[in-house]
Amino acid sequence: MSASKTERLLNLLIALLERRRGYSKEELRALIPPYKEASSEEAFNRLFERDKDDLREMGIPVQTFTEDAFFDLDSGVTRYRIDRETYRLPELSFTPEESAVLSLASRIWQQASLGSAAARAVRRLDVRGALAEGDSLIGIEPRIRTAEPAFDELLKAVMDRHPVSFEYRAASSGEVSVRRVEPWGLGNRFGHWYLVGNDLDRGDERTFRLTRISSKVKKLSGTYLVPEEFTMRSALESLVPDRQQGTATLLLRQGHAHSLRTAASTVASGPSGWDTVTCTFGDVETFAEEVASHGANAYAIDPRELKDAVIRRFDGALASMTQAPPSYDLGTAARPSRTKSSSLDRLPRLLDLVSYVSAHPGAALNETAEKFGVSPDQLGKDLSLLFVCGAPGYGPDQLIDAYWEDGSIYIGNADEIAQPVRLSIDEALSLVVGLQALETVPGVGERPALRSALSKLLDATGGDHGLHRAIAADFDADARTEEVLALQDAVAAGETLTIEYLVPSRDEMTVRDIDPVQVFAVDGHWYTEAWCHGQQAIRQFRADRIRSLRRTGQYFQQPESRSSQFPQALFTPRDTDELVVLKISSRLAELAEHYNAERRVLLDNGDVVAELRLGSTAIITPLVARHGGEVAVLEPASLALAAREWLAAALELYSENSKLDGLDS
């Protein structure tokens, strides 16, 4: 937000707070200089309407009312005001334990669209001491990401309750069709975002995965009611996949395909150099991705649809790898920011700053800047802007007084905005949904402080709007709850663990001694960040790849900086890293974010060319095979050639000349 717009909005806010009778538009235009300088009545009306909408978006309750007529023929005057009682944040007080879970709930969104709102919410609770000092929940850091392009528009549709349309690719057939939907809720589970709503063309409730939305979201006219019994939490719980839909028979090359071996229900000797295994699976297409990722080290015997799905992936991947590469120029394309920065951040920060300094006169400049997450120079600019704001009239005794020359901050003549403003809907929503998500975190969800903090927050923010029932996130560790809890215990105790760990890039089982520093969740998986004794370096280990875990009784000193530190990527850059350039289909564009692409460009057809930095390129060819033509290697040429040879060797297993072909006939 420009300084001039912030100044204008702050002056409008103070005016509407200062006078209980409010002001008419004509009075406001005569009082506030930018309105007076508008080139025409129409220009002023547009500016005033935008400003009202901006204030309301920040949670500031601008009221419109008609003043009673004084004469029979008088039609009355439309006036505007801000009710002080509904403007101000109710008195709140949280215990140290409640403050800890609130802080953790806000950090859930640090890599997501609601990150700014969550940070503002915690700051506002803290400016008047609502949050108590206490131990944080050290070593636990769940995160949600919102990389899907459709997320922001769908969140707005859910909050405003307006219908939308979008192009959607069906999971079963890949067919793209236009869907018209009344959005009821958004939820995150298994690392994916889902939309649930009324499909207008099918006349029934439907669930849509956001990664399968292949167009921009369009707003449709009209509004709708959400069924009273609907909750996104219940909708997420119904998404649990049936893991026993089918049984597959596979041949696995001896000493290879460990991820399939550990999931096998039976293992027996097969043809020379092979083992025969049976595995249960849920979705055949998803299981085909796993089988295909092992290339020539795995062969699907039955069911037939599984075998066909694997062959289709190899055919598609090999075809994509033999096509002429597209024209692209990565140039200096920068990796986009993970979190969305709101243009309306500055005014809430100014209001919180006034509230904080009013309660803490003489606050140190540098410490205050750090508390508000800005530089001392930016804080000085914020304070300078306050000088030109105040009550209508804008005389010396009406303007806000700010002083900070000696390094201590004093703010006076700001009584109207000295009390903290009530949380906006998105600010309250970010904390409420974050707390509800923590209920699904192993080892955290059972804490009484979580429920009491949630109850206080709902009471203070007016949870009757029901939006907290429309947004949900689930960190359920599923079958890995035991491992996640054991890792949390090791972090808390500072105890070394011995783990048996699957390294997918090498298709190898390894035994490691690790010192767990923290446990975190991202993209639907739980990890531990730990010091690996063998590598003599910090590494991340995914919980579902830990095959066994044993306590050693040996203890280590946890680093002092471990609290609330979250790895910015599941990858630590090193001098030996390799750069890989991939072409990724528009449907799978989120893979660029998942692998922390350093540079990317969008092609005319919607595909993405992304440059990845990797410690090992061994993961790339299995990735290409999984996605059957939607991912292709462009650079380096040597890796592209190796991928083509790898895919050709895998496809040869299924040819008529292969000794394995025909085993299922």
C-alpha positions as CSV (number, residue, x, y, z in Angstrom):
1,M,0.0,0.0,0.0
2,S,1.4,3.4,-0.9
3,A,2.1,5.9,1.9
4,S,-0.6,8.2,0.4
5,K,-3.2,5.5,0.5
6,T,-2.3,4.4,4.0
7,E,-2.5,8.1,5.1
8,R,-5.9,8.5,3.5
9,L,-7.3,5.2,5.0
10,L,-6.0,6.1,8.5
11,N,-7.5,9.5,8.4
12,L,-10.8,8.0,7.2
13,L,-10.7,5.4,10.0
14,I,-10.0,8.0,12.7
15,A,-12.8,10.3,11.4
16,L,-15.4,7.5,11.5
17,L,-14.3,6.5,15.0
18,E,-14.1,10.0,16.4
19,R,-17.7,11.0,15.8
20,R,-20.6,8.8,17.1
21,R,-23.0,10.5,14.7
22,G,-20.7,9.7,11.8
23,Y,-20.3,11.6,8.6
24,S,-22.0,11.9,5.3
25,K,-20.0,11.4,2.1
26,E,-20.2,15.1,1.4
27,E,-18.8,15.9,4.8
28,L,-16.0,13.4,4.4
29,R,-15.1,14.9,1.0
30,A,-14.9,18.3,2.4
31,L,-12.7,17.2,5.4
32,I,-10.2,14.7,4.0
33,P,-7.8,16.4,1.5
34,P,-7.4,13.5,-1.0
35,Y,-11.2,13.3,-1.3
36,K,-11.4,17.1,-1.8
37,E,-8.8,16.9,-4.5
38,A,-10.6,14.2,-6.5
39,S,-11.1,15.4,-10.1
40,S,-14.9,14.7,-10.2
41,E,-17.8,13.5,-8.2
42,E,-17.5,10.1,-9.9
43,A,-13.8,9.8,-9.1
44,F,-14.5,10.6,-5.5
45,N,-17.2,8.0,-5.3
46,R,-15.0,5.3,-6.7
47,L,-12.2,6.2,-4.3
48,F,-14.5,6.3,-1.3
49,E,-16.1,3.0,-2.1
50,R,-12.7,1.3,-2.5
51,D,-11.5,2.7,0.8
52,K,-14.6,1.4,2.6
53,D,-14.1,-2.0,1.1
54,D,-10.4,-2.0,2.1
55,L,-11.3,-1.1,5.7
56,R,-13.9,-3.8,5.9
57,E,-11.5,-6.4,4.4
58,M,-9.2,-5.5,7.4
59,G,-12.0,-6.4,9.8
60,I,-12.9,-2.8,10.5
61,P,-16.7,-2.5,10.8
62,V,-17.7,0.5,8.7
63,Q,-21.4,1.0,9.3
64,T,-23.8,2.6,6.8
65,F,-27.0,4.1,8.2
66,T,-29.7,6.7,7.4
67,E,-30.1,9.6,9.7
68,D,-33.7,10.4,10.6
69,A,-35.3,13.1,8.5
70,F,-35.9,16.4,10.2
71,F,-38.7,17.5,7.9
72,D,-41.6,15.7,6.2
73,L,-40.1,16.2,2.7
74,D,-36.5,15.4,3.8
75,S,-35.4,12.0,2.6
76,G,-32.8,11.6,5.2
77,V,-29.0,11.5,4.9
78,T,-26.8,8.4,4.5
79,R,-24.0,8.5,7.0
80,Y,-21.0,6.3,7.9
81,R,-19.3,5.5,11.2
82,I,-17.3,2.9,13.0
83,D,-18.8,1.6,16.2
84,R,-16.1,1.6,18.9
85,E,-17.4,-1.5,20.7
86,T,-17.3,-3.7,17.6
87,Y,-14.0,-2.1,16.4
88,R,-12.0,-3.0,19.5
89,L,-10.6,-6.3,20.3
90,P,-12.2,-7.7,23.4
91,E,-10.0,-8.2,26.5
92,L,-8.2,-11.5,26.1
93,S,-5.7,-13.4,28.3
94,F,-4.0,-16.7,27.4
95,T,-1.9,-18.9,29.6
96,P,1.7,-19.8,28.7
97,E,0.5,-23.2,27.4
98,E,-2.3,-21.6,25.3
99,S,0.1,-19.0,24.0
100,A,2.5,-21.8,22.9
101,V,-0.2,-23.5,20.8
102,L,-1.4,-20.2,19.3
103,S,2.1,-19.4,18.2
104,L,2.4,-22.9,16.6
105,A,-1.0,-22.5,15.0
106,S,0.1,-19.2,13.3
107,R,3.4,-20.7,12.1
108,I,1.4,-23.5,10.3
109,W,0.7,-20.9,7.6
110,Q,4.2,-19.4,7.1
111,Q,4.5,-21.0,3.7
112,A,0.8,-20.4,2.7
113,S,-1.6,-17.7,1.6
114,L,-2.9,-17.1,5.1
115,G,0.6,-16.5,6.5
116,S,0.4,-12.7,6.6
117,A,-3.0,-12.9,8.3
118,A,-1.8,-15.3,10.9
119,A,1.3,-13.2,11.7
120,R,-0.9,-10.1,12.1
121,A,-3.3,-12.0,14.3
122,V,-0.6,-13.1,16.8
123,R,1.0,-9.7,16.7
124,R,-2.3,-8.1,17.6
125,L,-2.9,-10.5,20.5
126,D,0.6,-9.7,21.7
127,V,0.6,-5.9,21.6
128,R,-1.4,-5.6,24.8
129,G,0.0,-8.7,26.5
130,A,-2.7,-11.2,25.8
131,L,0.0,-13.8,25.1
132,A,1.9,-15.0,28.1
133,E,5.6,-15.8,28.2
134,G,6.4,-19.5,28.4
135,D,8.1,-22.5,26.8
136,S,7.2,-22.9,23.1
137,L,6.4,-26.3,21.7
138,I,10.0,-27.0,20.8
139,G,10.7,-29.5,18.1
140,I,7.3,-29.7,16.5
141,E,6.7,-27.7,13.3
142,P,3.8,-28.7,11.0
143,R,3.4,-26.6,7.8
144,I,0.8,-26.2,5.1
145,R,1.6,-24.9,1.6
146,T,-0.8,-23.3,-0.8
147,A,1.1,-23.5,-4.1
148,E,-2.0,-24.3,-6.2
149,P,-2.9,-21.3,-8.4
150,A,-6.7,-21.8,-7.7
151,F,-6.4,-21.6,-3.9
152,D,-6.7,-17.8,-3.4
153,E,-9.8,-17.4,-5.7
154,L,-11.5,-20.4,-4.2
155,L,-10.8,-19.2,-0.6
156,K,-12.4,-15.9,-1.5
157,A,-15.4,-17.8,-3.0
158,V,-15.8,-19.8,0.1
159,M,-15.7,-16.8,2.3
160,D,-18.0,-14.6,0.1
161,R,-20.2,-17.5,-0.9
162,H,-20.3,-16.9,-4.6
163,P,-20.4,-19.7,-7.3
164,V,-17.4,-20.3,-9.5
165,S,-16.6,-22.2,-12.7
166,F,-13.3,-23.8,-13.8
167,E,-11.9,-26.5,-16.1
168,Y,-11.3,-29.7,-14.3
169,R,-9.3,-32.8,-15.3
170,A,-11.0,-36.1,-14.1
171,A,-8.6,-38.4,-12.2
172,S,-9.9,-41.6,-13.9
173,S,-10.1,-40.6,-17.6
174,G,-8.0,-37.4,-17.8
175,E,-10.9,-35.8,-19.6
176,V,-11.2,-32.0,-19.1
177,S,-14.6,-30.4,-18.6
178,V,-16.0,-27.2,-17.3
179,R,-17.5,-27.4,-13.8
180,R,-19.8,-24.9,-12.1
181,V,-19.7,-25.2,-8.3
182,E,-21.1,-23.6,-5.2
183,P,-18.0,-23.8,-2.9
184,W,-18.8,-25.1,0.6
185,G,-15.3,-25.6,2.0
186,L,-11.6,-26.0,1.4
187,G,-9.4,-28.6,3.2
188,N,-5.9,-30.1,3.1
189,R,-5.2,-33.8,3.6
190,F,-2.5,-36.1,2.3
191,G,-0.5,-33.0,1.2
192,H,-3.3,-31.9,-1.2
193,W,-6.0,-29.2,-1.1
194,Y,-9.6,-30.2,-1.9
195,L,-12.7,-28.2,-2.7
196,V,-16.1,-29.5,-1.6
197,G,-19.3,-28.0,-2.9
198,N,-22.5,-28.4,-4.8
199,D,-21.9,-29.3,-8.5
200,L,-24.5,-27.2,-10.2
201,D,-24.6,-29.3,-13.4
202,R,-24.8,-32.6,-11.5
203,G,-27.0,-31.4,-8.7
204,D,-25.0,-33.1,-6.0
205,E,-22.1,-32.7,-3.6
206,R,-18.7,-33.2,-5.2
207,T,-15.0,-33.1,-4.2
208,F,-12.4,-31.6,-6.4
209,R,-8.6,-31.8,-5.9
210,L,-7.1,-28.3,-6.6
211,T,-4.1,-29.7,-8.6
212,R,-6.6,-31.0,-11.2
213,I,-8.0,-27.5,-11.8
214,S,-6.5,-26.6,-15.2
215,S,-7.8,-23.1,-15.7
216,K,-8.4,-19.8,-13.9
217,V,-11.3,-19.7,-11.5
218,K,-14.1,-17.5,-12.7
219,K,-16.6,-15.8,-10.4
220,L,-20.3,-16.4,-11.3
221,S,-23.2,-14.3,-10.2
222,G,-25.5,-15.2,-7.4
223,T,-25.1,-16.5,-3.9
224,Y,-26.1,-19.7,-2.0
225,L,-26.5,-21.3,1.5
226,V,-24.2,-24.0,2.8
227,P,-26.0,-26.9,4.4
228,E,-26.0,-26.4,8.2
229,E,-24.6,-29.9,8.9
230,F,-21.6,-29.4,6.6
231,T,-18.1,-29.3,8.0
232,M,-14.9,-29.5,6.0
233,R,-13.4,-31.7,8.8
234,S,-16.0,-34.4,8.2
235,A,-15.5,-34.1,4.4
236,L,-11.7,-34.6,4.9
237,E,-12.3,-37.7,7.0
238,S,-14.4,-39.3,4.2
239,L,-11.3,-39.0,1.9
240,V,-9.5,-41.8,3.7
241,P,-8.5,-44.2,0.8
242,D,-9.5,-47.8,0.8
243,R,-6.2,-49.5,1.0
244,Q,-7.6,-53.0,0.3
245,Q,-9.2,-52.5,-3.1
246,G,-7.1,-55.0,-4.9
247,T,-4.2,-57.5,-4.7
248,A,-1.3,-57.4,-7.1
249,T,1.3,-60.0,-8.1
250,L,4.7,-58.6,-8.9
251,L,8.2,-59.8,-9.8
252,L,11.0,-57.9,-8.1
253,R,14.6,-58.2,-9.0
254,Q,16.5,-59.6,-6.0
255,G,18.1,-56.9,-3.9
256,H,16.0,-54.1,-5.4
257,A,12.6,-52.4,-5.2
258,H,12.7,-52.1,-1.4
259,S,9.7,-49.8,-1.1
260,L,7.5,-52.5,-2.7
261,R,9.1,-55.3,-0.7
262,T,8.3,-53.6,2.6
263,A,4.7,-53.3,1.5
264,A,4.4,-56.9,0.4
265,S,2.1,-59.4,2.1
266,T,4.0,-62.4,0.8
267,V,7.4,-63.0,-0.8
268,A,8.5,-66.2,-2.6
269,S,11.2,-67.3,-5.0
270,G,10.5,-66.6,-8.6
271,P,12.3,-67.0,-11.9
272,S,16.1,-66.8,-11.7
273,G,17.2,-63.5,-10.1
274,W,13.6,-62.5,-9.2
275,D,11.2,-62.8,-6.2
276,T,7.5,-63.1,-6.5
277,V,5.5,-60.8,-4.2
278,T,1.9,-60.0,-3.5
279,C,0.8,-56.5,-2.4
280,T,-2.5,-55.0,-1.6
281,F,-3.3,-51.6,-3.1
282,G,-6.0,-48.9,-3.2
283,D,-6.1,-47.0,-6.4
284,V,-4.6,-48.9,-9.4
285,E,-3.3,-45.8,-11.1
286,T,-1.5,-44.6,-8.0
287,F,0.0,-48.0,-7.4
288,A,1.1,-48.1,-11.1
289,E,3.2,-45.0,-10.4
290,E,5.0,-46.7,-7.6
291,V,5.7,-49.9,-9.7
292,A,6.8,-47.8,-12.7
293,S,9.3,-45.8,-10.6
294,H,11.4,-49.0,-10.2
295,G,11.8,-49.4,-13.9
296,A,13.4,-52.7,-15.0
297,N,13.6,-53.9,-11.3
298,A,9.8,-54.5,-11.0
299,Y,7.4,-56.3,-13.3
300,A,3.6,-56.3,-12.9
301,I,2.0,-59.7,-13.5
302,D,-1.6,-59.0,-12.5
303,P,-4.1,-57.6,-12.4
304,R,-4.2,-56.8,-16.1
305,E,-5.3,-53.2,-15.5
306,L,-2.2,-52.6,-13.3
307,K,0.1,-54.0,-16.0
308,D,-1.5,-51.9,-18.7
309,A,-1.2,-48.8,-16.5
310,V,2.5,-49.4,-15.9
311,I,3.1,-50.0,-19.7
312,R,1.2,-46.8,-20.5
313,R,3.5,-44.8,-18.2
314,F,6.6,-46.2,-19.8
315,D,5.3,-45.5,-23.3
316,G,4.2,-42.0,-22.4
317,A,7.5,-41.2,-20.6
318,L,9.7,-42.5,-23.5
319,A,7.6,-40.6,-26.1
320,S,8.0,-37.4,-24.2
321,M,11.8,-37.9,-23.9
322,T,12.1,-38.4,-27.7
323,Q,10.2,-35.3,-28.7
324,A,12.0,-32.1,-29.8
325,P,12.6,-29.9,-26.7
326,P,10.6,-26.7,-26.5
327,S,12.2,-23.3,-26.9
328,Y,12.8,-21.6,-23.6
329,D,15.0,-19.1,-21.8
330,L,15.4,-19.4,-18.1
331,G,17.4,-16.2,-18.0
332,T,17.3,-14.6,-14.6
333,A,13.9,-15.9,-13.7
334,A,13.6,-15.8,-9.9
335,R,12.0,-18.4,-7.8
336,P,8.6,-16.9,-6.6
337,S,8.0,-16.1,-3.0
338,R,6.4,-18.8,-1.0
339,T,4.0,-16.6,0.9
340,K,1.6,-14.0,-0.5
341,S,2.3,-10.5,0.7
342,S,-1.0,-8.5,1.2
343,S,-1.1,-5.0,0.0
344,L,-3.1,-4.2,3.1
345,D,-0.4,-5.1,5.6
346,R,0.8,-1.6,6.4
347,L,-2.3,0.0,7.9
348,P,-2.9,-2.9,10.4
349,R,0.8,-2.7,11.3
350,L,0.4,1.0,12.0
351,L,-2.7,0.5,14.2
352,D,-0.9,-2.3,16.1
353,L,2.1,-0.1,16.5
354,V,0.0,2.7,18.1
355,S,-1.7,0.2,20.4
356,Y,1.7,-1.2,21.4
357,V,3.5,2.1,22.1
358,S,0.4,3.5,23.9
359,A,0.7,0.6,26.3
360,H,4.5,0.7,26.4
361,P,5.6,4.4,26.3
362,G,9.3,4.7,25.7
363,A,9.6,1.4,23.9
364,A,13.0,0.9,22.3
365,L,13.1,1.6,18.6
366,N,15.2,-1.4,17.6
367,E,13.4,-3.8,19.8
368,T,10.0,-2.6,18.5
369,A,11.2,-2.9,14.9
370,E,12.2,-6.5,15.5
371,K,8.9,-7.2,17.2
372,F,7.0,-5.9,14.2
373,G,9.2,-7.7,11.7
374,V,10.5,-4.5,10.0
375,S,13.8,-2.7,9.8
376,P,14.4,0.3,12.1
377,D,14.4,2.5,8.9
378,Q,10.9,1.2,7.9
379,L,9.6,1.8,11.5
380,G,10.8,5.3,11.2
381,K,8.9,5.8,8.0
382,D,5.8,4.4,9.7
383,L,6.1,6.8,12.6
384,S,6.7,9.7,10.2
385,L,3.4,8.9,8.5
386,L,1.6,9.2,11.8
387,F,2.5,12.9,12.0
388,V,0.2,13.8,9.1
389,C,-2.8,11.8,10.4
390,G,-5.4,12.6,13.0
391,A,-8.9,13.8,13.6
392,P,-10.7,16.0,11.1
393,G,-9.5,19.5,11.1
394,Y,-5.9,18.4,11.1
395,G,-4.7,21.2,13.3
396,P,-1.7,20.8,15.6
397,D,-3.8,19.7,18.5
398,Q,-5.7,17.1,16.3
399,L,-2.7,15.3,14.6
400,I,-1.0,12.3,16.1
401,D,2.2,13.1,17.9
402,A,5.1,10.7,17.6
403,Y,8.7,11.1,19.0
404,W,11.6,8.6,18.7
405,E,14.7,10.7,18.2
406,D,16.5,9.3,21.3
407,G,15.8,5.7,20.4
408,S,12.7,5.5,22.6
409,I,9.2,5.8,21.0
410,Y,6.4,7.9,22.4
411,I,3.0,8.4,20.7
412,G,0.4,10.8,21.9
413,N,-2.9,12.3,20.8
414,A,-4.0,8.9,19.4
415,D,-6.7,7.9,21.8
416,E,-9.2,6.9,19.1
417,I,-6.9,4.2,17.8
418,A,-5.0,3.3,21.0
419,Q,-7.0,0.1,21.6
420,P,-6.2,-2.9,19.4
421,V,-8.6,-3.5,16.5
422,R,-10.7,-6.7,16.3
423,L,-9.3,-9.5,14.3
424,S,-10.5,-9.6,10.7
425,I,-12.2,-12.7,9.4
426,D,-9.0,-14.0,7.6
427,E,-6.9,-13.3,10.7
428,A,-9.3,-15.1,13.0
429,L,-9.7,-17.9,10.5
430,S,-6.0,-18.5,10.2
431,L,-5.6,-19.0,14.0
432,V,-8.9,-21.0,14.4
433,V,-8.2,-23.3,11.5
434,G,-4.6,-23.6,12.7
435,L,-5.7,-24.7,16.1
436,Q,-8.2,-27.1,14.7
437,A,-5.4,-28.6,12.5
438,L,-3.2,-29.1,15.5
439,E,-5.9,-31.4,16.9
440,T,-4.7,-33.9,14.3
441,V,-1.0,-33.6,15.2
442,P,0.3,-36.7,17.1
443,G,1.4,-35.6,20.6
444,V,-0.2,-32.2,20.4
445,G,-3.9,-32.7,19.7
446,E,-4.6,-34.1,23.2
447,R,-3.3,-31.0,25.0
448,P,-6.1,-29.3,27.1
449,A,-4.5,-25.9,26.3
450,L,-5.4,-26.4,22.6
451,R,-9.1,-26.7,23.3
452,S,-9.2,-23.8,25.8
453,A,-7.3,-21.5,23.4
454,L,-9.7,-22.4,20.6
455,S,-12.7,-21.7,22.8
456,K,-11.4,-18.3,23.9
457,L,-10.6,-17.3,20.3
458,L,-14.0,-18.3,19.0
459,D,-15.8,-16.4,21.7
460,A,-13.7,-13.3,21.1
461,T,-13.9,-13.2,17.3
462,G,-17.5,-14.2,16.8
463,G,-17.3,-17.7,15.4
464,D,-20.9,-17.6,14.6
465,H,-20.1,-16.8,10.9
466,G,-19.3,-20.5,10.5
467,L,-16.3,-20.0,8.3
468,H,-14.1,-22.0,10.7
469,R,-16.3,-25.0,9.7
470,A,-15.6,-24.4,6.0
471,I,-11.8,-24.5,6.1
472,A,-9.8,-27.5,7.6
473,A,-6.4,-29.1,7.5
474,D,-5.4,-32.6,8.7
475,F,-1.9,-33.6,9.8
476,D,-3.0,-37.2,10.6
477,A,0.2,-39.3,10.6
478,D,-2.0,-42.4,9.7
479,A,0.0,-45.6,10.2
480,R,3.2,-43.6,11.2
481,T,1.8,-42.1,14.4
482,E,4.0,-44.4,16.5
483,E,7.2,-43.3,14.6
484,V,6.2,-39.6,14.8
485,L,5.6,-39.8,18.6
486,A,8.9,-41.7,19.1
487,L,10.7,-39.0,17.2
488,Q,9.1,-36.2,19.2
489,D,10.1,-38.0,22.4
490,A,13.7,-38.2,21.2
491,V,13.7,-34.5,20.4
492,A,12.4,-33.6,23.8
493,A,14.8,-35.9,25.6
494,G,17.8,-35.2,23.3
495,E,18.3,-39.0,22.8
496,T,20.2,-40.6,19.9
497,L,18.2,-43.1,17.8
498,T,19.3,-45.9,15.6
499,I,17.0,-46.2,12.5
500,E,16.8,-48.5,9.5
501,Y,16.0,-46.1,6.7
502,L,15.1,-46.6,3.0
503,V,17.0,-44.3,0.6
504,P,14.7,-44.2,-2.5
505,S,17.3,-42.5,-4.8
506,R,19.7,-45.5,-4.2
507,D,16.9,-48.1,-3.7
508,E,18.9,-49.1,-0.6
509,M,18.2,-49.9,3.1
510,T,20.6,-48.2,5.4
511,V,21.2,-48.2,9.2
512,R,21.9,-44.7,10.7
513,D,22.5,-43.2,14.2
514,I,20.8,-39.9,14.3
515,D,20.3,-37.0,16.8
516,P,16.7,-35.7,16.1
517,V,16.6,-31.9,16.4
518,Q,12.9,-31.4,15.4
519,V,9.9,-33.1,13.8
520,F,8.0,-31.3,11.1
521,A,5.3,-31.9,8.5
522,V,5.0,-30.6,5.0
523,D,3.2,-31.8,1.9
524,G,1.4,-34.5,3.7
525,H,4.5,-36.2,5.2
526,W,6.2,-36.1,8.5
527,Y,10.0,-35.7,8.8
528,T,12.7,-35.4,11.4
529,E,15.6,-33.0,10.9
530,A,18.5,-34.7,12.6
531,W,22.3,-34.9,12.8
532,C,23.4,-38.0,11.0
533,H,26.4,-39.5,12.6
534,G,27.5,-41.3,9.5
535,Q,27.3,-38.3,7.2
536,Q,28.4,-35.9,9.9
537,A,25.8,-33.4,8.7
538,I,22.2,-32.3,9.2
539,R,19.8,-34.5,7.1
540,Q,16.0,-34.8,6.8
541,F,14.4,-38.3,7.2
542,R,10.8,-39.0,6.2
543,A,8.9,-40.9,8.9
544,D,7.2,-43.4,6.5
545,R,10.7,-44.5,5.2
546,I,11.9,-45.4,8.6
547,R,11.5,-49.2,8.7
548,S,12.6,-49.6,12.4
549,L,13.6,-47.3,15.2
550,R,15.5,-48.1,18.4
551,R,16.4,-46.0,21.4
552,T,20.1,-46.0,22.3
553,G,20.2,-44.6,25.8
554,Q,22.8,-42.1,24.6
555,Y,22.1,-38.4,24.9
556,F,23.2,-35.2,23.1
557,Q,23.0,-31.5,23.6
558,Q,20.2,-29.9,21.6
559,P,21.3,-26.7,19.7
560,E,20.0,-23.5,21.4
561,S,18.4,-22.2,18.1
562,R,16.2,-25.2,17.5
563,S,12.9,-23.7,18.7
564,S,10.5,-22.8,15.9
565,Q,13.2,-23.1,13.3
566,F,11.8,-24.6,10.2
567,P,13.7,-25.8,7.2
568,Q,13.0,-23.6,4.2
569,A,13.3,-26.6,1.9
570,L,13.6,-30.3,2.1
571,F,17.1,-29.9,0.7
572,T,20.4,-28.4,1.8
573,P,22.4,-26.8,-1.0
574,R,26.0,-28.0,-1.4
575,D,28.9,-27.4,-3.7
576,T,28.5,-30.8,-5.3
577,D,24.8,-30.3,-6.3
578,E,23.7,-30.8,-9.9
579,L,21.3,-28.6,-11.9
580,V,18.5,-30.3,-13.8
581,V,16.0,-28.7,-16.2
582,L,12.6,-30.4,-16.5
583,K,9.6,-29.7,-18.7
584,I,6.5,-30.3,-16.5
585,S,2.9,-30.3,-17.7
586,S,0.5,-27.6,-16.6
587,R,-1.4,-30.3,-14.6
588,L,1.6,-31.1,-12.5
589,A,3.0,-27.5,-12.3
590,E,3.1,-27.7,-8.5
591,L,6.1,-30.2,-8.8
592,A,8.3,-27.1,-9.5
593,E,7.3,-25.8,-6.0
594,H,7.6,-29.2,-4.4
595,Y,11.2,-29.6,-5.6
596,N,12.0,-25.9,-4.8
597,A,12.8,-24.9,-8.4
598,E,15.3,-22.1,-8.4
599,R,14.2,-20.7,-11.8
600,R,11.1,-21.4,-13.9
601,V,9.4,-20.1,-17.1
602,L,5.8,-20.7,-18.3
603,L,5.4,-21.9,-21.9
604,D,2.6,-20.8,-24.2
605,N,0.7,-24.1,-23.7
606,G,0.8,-23.8,-20.0
607,D,3.6,-26.2,-19.3
608,V,6.5,-25.2,-17.0
609,V,10.2,-25.4,-17.6
610,A,11.9,-25.5,-14.2
611,E,15.5,-25.7,-13.0
612,L,16.1,-27.8,-10.0
613,R,19.2,-28.1,-7.7
614,L,19.6,-31.7,-6.6
615,G,22.1,-33.6,-4.4
616,S,21.5,-36.6,-6.6
617,T,19.9,-36.9,-10.0
618,A,18.9,-40.5,-9.3
619,I,15.4,-39.4,-8.3
620,I,14.7,-37.9,-11.7
621,T,14.2,-40.9,-14.0
622,P,11.8,-42.6,-11.6
623,L,9.9,-39.3,-11.4
624,V,9.7,-39.2,-15.2
625,A,8.4,-42.8,-15.3
626,R,5.8,-42.1,-12.6
627,H,4.1,-39.4,-14.6
628,G,4.1,-41.1,-17.9
629,G,4.9,-38.2,-20.3
630,E,4.0,-35.2,-18.1
631,V,7.6,-34.8,-17.0
632,A,10.6,-34.8,-19.3
633,V,14.3,-34.1,-18.8
634,L,15.7,-31.2,-20.9
635,E,19.1,-30.7,-19.4
636,P,21.8,-32.0,-18.9
637,A,21.9,-34.0,-22.2
638,S,23.7,-36.9,-20.4
639,L,20.8,-37.3,-18.0
640,A,18.2,-37.1,-20.7
641,L,20.1,-39.9,-22.6
642,A,20.4,-42.0,-19.5
643,A,16.6,-41.6,-18.8
644,R,15.7,-42.7,-22.3
645,E,17.9,-45.8,-22.0
646,W,16.4,-46.6,-18.5
647,L,12.9,-46.3,-19.8
648,A,13.6,-48.4,-22.9
649,A,15.1,-51.2,-20.7
650,A,12.0,-51.1,-18.5
651,L,9.6,-51.3,-21.4
652,E,11.6,-54.2,-22.9
653,L,10.5,-56.3,-19.9
654,Y,7.0,-56.2,-21.2
655,S,7.8,-56.9,-24.9
656,E,6.9,-60.1,-26.6
657,N,10.6,-61.0,-26.7
658,S,11.0,-60.8,-22.9
659,K,11.2,-64.0,-21.0
660,L,8.9,-62.4,-18.3
661,D,6.2,-61.5,-20.8
662,G,3.2,-63.9,-20.7
663,L,3.6,-65.0,-17.1
664,D,0.1,-63.6,-16.5
665,S,-1.6,-65.4,-19.4
